[in-house]
């Protein structure tokens, strides 16, 4: 019964992560409306944009915390699924890059994470009346002309 319980737990966490990621990603989708290509994909440069990835990581972690998701496996799956909503098929790879940056203690990356977390918390506290100003400014500054 041990292995079956593990499989069930993984499946349950993955299912919950997909559901949570759908809700979390909806909060960021409007910010990217004007920065999608003709087929709906994001600019490929965004996958390696340090500020953008760190900011999104902070936003996603904040949303996970607000939802009181405490199981480490479910948190990981939810982060993966969130990134996959913006970088289809590459969410796991993008998350791995972000995790490496967090684990290495990169101050610049950590600063972006903190900014994303803080601004997302303001959105929750204002019941959606606040925006994500740093994200909007960054996207306009770096991607408006592409």
Backbone as CSV, one residue per row, in Angstrom:
resi,resn,N_x,N_y,N_z,CA_x,CA_y,CA_z,C_x,C_y,C_z
1,UNK,0.821,-1.198,0.000,0.000,0.000,0.000,0.860,1.255,0.000
2,UNK,2.111,1.183,0.439,3.006,2.334,0.487,3.194,3.029,-0.848
3,UNK,3.609,2.284,-1.918,3.816,2.943,-3.212,2.537,3.537,-3.792
4,UNK,1.414,2.838,-3.587,0.143,3.354,-4.111,-0.253,4.663,-3.428
5,UNK,0.016,4.735,-2.125,-0.290,5.962,-1.400,0.554,7.112,-1.937
6,UNK,1.814,6.843,-2.242,2.703,7.859,-2.802,2.232,8.341,-4.167
7,UNK,1.783,7.393,-5.000,1.271,7.746,-6.328,0.008,8.593,-6.183
8,UNK,-0.867,8.180,-5.288,-2.094,8.943,-5.057,-1.779,10.357,-4.576
9,UNK,-0.833,10.482,-3.647,-0.464,11.790,-3.108,0.112,12.691,-4.216
10,UNK,0.966,12.112,-5.051,1.547,12.881,-6.158,0.454,13.341,-7.115
11,UNK,-0.456,12.429,-7.477,-1.549,12.764,-8.385,-2.424,13.862,-7.785
12,UNK,-2.763,13.717,-6.501,-3.604,14.705,-5.821,-2.926,16.078,-5.809
13,UNK,-1.640,16.106,-5.462,-0.914,17.375,-5.426,-0.807,17.999,-6.807
14,UNK,-0.597,17.175,-7.810,-0.500,17.691,-9.177,-1.835,18.280,-9.625
15,UNK,-2.923,17.579,-9.327,-4.257,18.065,-9.679,-4.548,19.401,-8.989
16,UNK,-4.266,19.481,-7.704,-4.486,20.719,-6.958,-3.598,21.846,-7.497
17,UNK,-2.379,21.505,-7.880,-1.456,22.513,-8.417,-1.969,23.094,-9.732
18,UNK,-2.497,22.255,-10.580,-3.036,22.711,-11.864,-4.196,23.672,-11.625
19,UNK,-5.068,23.312,-10.714,-6.225,24.169,-10.382,-5.753,25.515,-9.811
20,UNK,-4.798,25.475,-8.870,-4.284,26.714,-8.269,-3.567,27.564,-9.312
21,UNK,-2.768,26.932,-10.165,-2.019,27.679,-11.186,-2.949,28.394,-12.157
22,UNK,-4.056,27.755,-12.497,-5.032,28.410,-13.387,-5.540,29.702,-12.751
23,UNK,-5.828,29.664,-11.463,-6.331,30.849,-10.762,-5.231,31.907,-10.609
24,UNK,-4.031,31.481,-10.277,-2.921,32.413,-10.064,-2.510,33.078,-11.369
25,UNK,-2.391,32.297,-12.422,-1.954,32.844,-13.715,-2.919,33.910,-14.226
26,UNK,-4.208,33.730,-13.953,-5.206,34.719,-14.397,-4.912,36.117,-13.869
27,UNK,-4.245,36.184,-12.722,-3.931,37.486,-12.143,-2.862,38.235,-12.943
28,UNK,-2.004,37.497,-13.638,-0.928,38.129,-14.402,-1.228,38.280,-15.886
29,UNK,-2.142,37.511,-16.397,-2.429,37.516,-17.841,-2.675,38.923,-18.389
30,UNK,-3.477,39.770,-17.724,-3.719,41.106,-18.286,-2.435,41.927,-18.491
31,UNK,-1.441,41.736,-17.664,-0.198,42.496,-17.797,0.543,42.147,-19.086
32,UNK,0.297,40.959,-19.623,1.028,40.501,-20.806,0.234,40.626,-22.106
33,UNK,-0.973,41.148,-22.048,-1.851,41.206,-23.220,-1.174,41.838,-24.430
34,UNK,-0.498,42.935,-24.240,0.095,43.655,-25.366,1.490,43.158,-25.740
35,UNK,1.952,42.112,-25.066,3.309,41.645,-25.301,3.343,40.214,-25.830
36,UNK,2.247,39.776,-26.399,2.167,38.440,-26.979,2.295,38.546,-28.491
37,UNK,2.872,37.507,-29.078,3.019,37.457,-30.526,1.692,37.121,-31.190
38,UNK,1.696,37.035,-32.517,0.467,36.765,-33.265,-0.207,35.447,-32.885
39,UNK,0.572,34.462,-32.448,-0.008,33.172,-32.068,-0.214,33.058,-30.560
40,UNK,-0.018,34.155,-29.826,-0.278,34.175,-28.396,0.926,33.893,-27.519
41,UNK,2.067,33.599,-28.133,3.256,33.291,-27.330,3.941,34.566,-26.858
42,UNK,4.661,34.439,-25.753,5.442,35.562,-25.233,6.776,35.626,-25.973
43,UNK,7.355,36.805,-25.987,8.669,37.004,-26.587,9.651,36.004,-25.969
44,UNK,10.430,35.339,-26.798,11.377,34.325,-26.316,12.414,34.894,-25.357
45,UNK,12.718,36.187,-25.473,13.694,36.812,-24.572,13.191,36.844,-23.130
46,UNK,11.883,36.767,-22.954,11.315,36.816,-21.609,11.728,35.602,-20.774
47,UNK,12.033,34.490,-21.444,12.410,33.261,-20.724,13.729,33.390,-19.975
48,UNK,14.519,34.370,-20.362,15.820,34.552,-19.710,15.950,35.929,-19.078
49,UNK,14.874,36.657,-19.009,14.878,37.998,-18.424,14.908,37.858,-16.902
50,UNK,16.052,38.169,-16.316,16.266,37.978,-14.878,15.217,38.676,-14.017
51,UNK,14.959,39.955,-14.325,13.978,40.668,-13.500,12.593,40.059,-13.658
52,UNK,12.198,39.812,-14.883,10.867,39.281,-15.145,10.659,37.938,-14.439
53,UNK,11.619,37.044,-14.554,11.488,35.730,-13.927,11.463,35.832,-12.404
54,UNK,12.330,36.683,-11.854,12.360,36.818,-10.398,11.059,37.445,-9.892
55,UNK,10.565,38.436,-10.611,9.320,39.105,-10.227,8.154,38.107,-10.269
56,UNK,8.067,37.347,-11.366,6.996,36.362,-11.500,7.099,35.312,-10.394
57,UNK,8.300,34.893,-10.072,8.518,33.925,-9.001,7.959,34.483,-7.689
58,UNK,8.252,35.743,-7.397,7.741,36.378,-6.188,6.225,36.470,-6.174
59,UNK,5.639,36.828,-7.309,4.177,36.905,-7.427,3.562,35.535,-7.179
60,UNK,4.136,34.508,-7.813,3.590,33.161,-7.670,3.717,32.657,-6.230
61,UNK,4.867,32.882,-5.597,5.055,32.438,-4.208,4.067,33.151,-3.290
62,UNK,3.865,34.430,-3.507,2.895,35.178,-2.701,1.497,34.576,-2.863
63,UNK,1.098,34.321,-4.091,-0.235,33.763,-4.340,-0.379,32.384,-3.708
64,UNK,0.690,31.611,-3.726,0.679,30.290,-3.096,0.551,30.445,-1.582
65,UNK,1.285,31.399,-1.010,1.195,31.652,0.429,-0.204,32.111,0.834
66,UNK,-0.790,32.992,0.048,-2.133,33.499,0.351,-3.149,32.360,0.320
67,UNK,-2.935,31.405,-0.573,-3.828,30.247,-0.666,-3.515,29.203,0.403
68,UNK,-2.515,29.486,1.213,-2.121,28.609,2.326,-1.761,27.199,1.860
69,UNK,-1.049,27.141,0.732,-0.540,25.858,0.238,0.777,25.615,0.960
70,UNK,0.792,24.622,1.834,1.972,24.391,2.662,2.733,23.126,2.297
71,UNK,2.121,22.208,1.597,2.797,20.981,1.200,3.882,21.320,0.166
72,UNK,5.129,20.948,0.462,6.251,21.299,-0.419,6.079,20.772,-1.835
73,UNK,5.579,19.554,-1.964,5.384,18.982,-3.298,4.342,19.782,-4.075
74,UNK,3.250,20.122,-3.413,2.205,20.886,-4.090,2.697,22.290,-4.428
75,UNK,3.491,22.903,-3.544,4.056,24.232,-3.834,4.929,24.162,-5.084
76,UNK,5.765,23.139,-5.159,6.643,22.979,-6.318,5.863,22.769,-7.602
77,UNK,4.865,21.870,-7.545,4.041,21.632,-8.726,3.293,22.903,-9.135
78,UNK,2.825,23.663,-8.162,2.076,24.886,-8.474,2.988,25.913,-9.146
79,UNK,4.187,26.094,-8.637,5.140,27.004,-9.282,5.421,26.557,-10.714
80,UNK,5.640,25.285,-10.892,5.908,24.724,-12.221,4.742,25.036,-13.156
81,UNK,3.532,24.749,-12.696,2.350,24.985,-13.528,2.144,26.469,-13.822
82,UNK,2.437,27.334,-12.851,2.310,28.781,-13.085,3.243,29.225,-14.212
83,UNK,4.498,28.824,-14.135,5.445,29.195,-15.190,5.051,28.567,-16.526
84,UNK,4.479,27.382,-16.477,4.071,26.715,-17.709,2.941,27.459,-18.409
85,UNK,2.141,28.219,-17.658,1.069,29.005,-18.277,1.638,30.114,-19.168
86,UNK,2.814,30.604,-18.822,3.427,31.701,-19.583,4.497,31.211,-20.552
87,UNK,5.102,30.085,-20.249,6.141,29.493,-21.098,5.776,28.027,-21.324
88,UNK,4.784,27.778,-22.186,4.257,26.415,-22.367,5.355,25.389,-22.682
89,UNK,5.303,24.299,-21.931,6.259,23.225,-22.116,7.628,23.494,-21.517
90,UNK,7.826,24.691,-20.981,9.125,25.058,-20.423,9.037,25.481,-18.959
91,UNK,7.874,25.298,-18.350,7.679,25.718,-16.967,8.656,25.082,-16.002
92,UNK,8.905,23.788,-16.172,9.815,23.078,-15.274,11.239,23.613,-15.419
93,UNK,11.654,23.854,-16.650,12.997,24.379,-16.912,13.152,25.789,-16.349
94,UNK,12.165,26.635,-16.554,12.207,28.007,-16.045,12.220,27.994,-14.516
95,UNK,11.389,27.143,-13.917,11.362,27.028,-12.461,12.714,26.557,-11.926
96,UNK,13.329,25.609,-12.590,14.652,25.121,-12.160,15.676,26.248,-12.172
97,UNK,15.645,27.070,-13.213,16.542,28.225,-13.298,16.285,29.177,-12.124
98,UNK,15.031,29.452,-11.853,14.675,30.346,-10.743,15.118,29.760,-9.399
99,UNK,14.876,28.478,-9.211,15.278,27.839,-7.955,16.788,27.906,-7.751
100,UNK,17.545,27.712,-8.811,19.005,27.822,-8.714,19.421,29.219,-8.281
101,UNK,18.766,30.217,-8.853,19.086,31.607,-8.507,18.738,31.908,-7.056
102,UNK,17.616,31.408,-6.592,17.209,31.617,-5.198,18.184,30.910,-4.261
103,UNK,18.498,29.659,-4.575,19.403,28.871,-3.729,20.812,29.456,-3.683
104,UNK,21.231,30.116,-4.764,22.582,30.684,-4.805,22.677,31.985,-4.010
105,UNK,21.528,32.545,-3.623,21.522,33.775,-2.837,21.838,35.014,-3.665
106,UNK,21.535,34.956,-4.946,21.763,36.084,-5.850,20.934,37.280,-5.388
107,UNK,21.594,38.335,-4.928,20.895,39.480,-4.343,19.963,40.169,-5.338
108,UNK,20.397,40.292,-6.580,19.563,40.957,-7.580,18.300,40.136,-7.851
109,UNK,18.464,38.829,-7.956,17.304,37.966,-8.175,16.371,38.013,-6.969
110,UNK,16.961,37.918,-5.774,16.164,37.979,-4.540,15.402,39.293,-4.431
111,UNK,15.993,40.368,-4.918,15.332,41.670,-4.890,14.088,41.662,-5.779
112,UNK,14.201,41.058,-6.960,13.050,40.947,-7.857,11.953,40.082,-7.260
113,UNK,12.357,38.991,-6.593,11.384,38.113,-5.930,10.642,38.900,-4.852
114,UNK,11.395,39.634,-4.039,10.787,40.413,-2.952,9.832,41.471,-3.502
115,UNK,10.220,42.104,-4.597,9.359,43.139,-5.197,8.059,42.523,-5.715
116,UNK,8.167,41.391,-6.406,6.975,40.710,-6.914,6.067,40.261,-5.790
117,UNK,6.662,39.724,-4.729,5.892,39.260,-3.576,5.160,40.435,-2.930
118,UNK,5.886,41.521,-2.707,5.315,42.694,-2.041,4.165,43.297,-2.854
119,UNK,4.375,43.457,-4.153,3.328,44.076,-4.986,2.115,43.164,-5.128
120,UNK,2.338,41.857,-5.144,1.207,40.938,-5.224,0.422,40.957,-3.914
121,UNK,1.127,41.067,-2.793,0.443,41.156,-1.500,-0.417,42.424,-1.461
122,UNK,0.070,43.519,-2.060,-0.711,44.755,-2.126,-1.970,44.554,-2.963
123,UNK,-1.866,43.769,-4.030,-3.038,43.460,-4.852,-4.080,42.718,-4.007
124,UNK,-3.637,41.730,-3.249,-4.568,40.974,-2.398,-5.186,41.862,-1.328
125,UNK,-4.356,42.677,-0.664,-4.875,43.527,0.409,-5.865,44.559,-0.109
126,UNK,-5.664,45.008,-1.342,-6.556,46.012,-1.916,-7.749,45.370,-2.630
127,UNK,-7.854,44.052,-2.513,-8.923,43.299,-3.163,-8.978,43.562,-4.664
128,UNK,-7.796,43.575,-5.280,-7.702,43.718,-6.728,-7.660,45.141,-7.237
129,UNK,-7.704,46.117,-6.357,-7.696,47.512,-6.791,-6.281,48.002,-7.097
130,UNK,-5.284,47.364,-6.525,-3.894,47.720,-6.789,-3.437,47.005,-8.058
131,UNK,-2.339,47.460,-8.609,-1.794,46.841,-9.813,-0.397,46.319,-9.500
132,UNK,0.273,45.840,-10.507,1.649,45.368,-10.379,2.534,46.361,-11.141
133,UNK,2.796,47.534,-10.547,3.459,48.617,-11.279,4.863,48.271,-11.787
134,UNK,5.646,47.556,-11.033,7.006,47.244,-11.476,6.988,46.327,-12.693
135,UNK,6.044,45.405,-12.719,5.918,44.509,-13.873,5.527,45.301,-15.114
136,UNK,4.525,46.150,-14.961,4.059,46.957,-16.096,5.178,47.828,-16.641
137,UNK,5.903,48.514,-15.751,7.004,49.381,-16.183,8.091,48.594,-16.896
138,UNK,8.426,47.444,-16.353,9.476,46.623,-16.961,9.067,46.142,-18.356
139,UNK,7.835,45.665,-18.479,7.371,45.187,-19.776,7.354,46.302,-20.811
140,UNK,6.869,47.462,-20.435,6.833,48.597,-21.367,8.250,49.015,-21.760
141,UNK,9.120,49.108,-20.778,10.496,49.547,-21.037,11.263,48.572,-21.933
142,UNK,11.053,47.281,-21.744,11.890,46.298,-22.435,11.220,45.578,-23.598
143,UNK,9.902,45.616,-23.678,9.239,44.810,-24.705,8.214,45.553,-25.552
144,UNK,7.978,46.815,-25.288,6.948,47.547,-26.026,7.268,47.688,-27.502
145,UNK,8.525,47.786,-27.849,8.888,47.997,-29.246,9.044,46.701,-30.026
146,UNK,8.993,45.539,-29.353,9.154,44.276,-30.085,7.884,43.769,-30.647
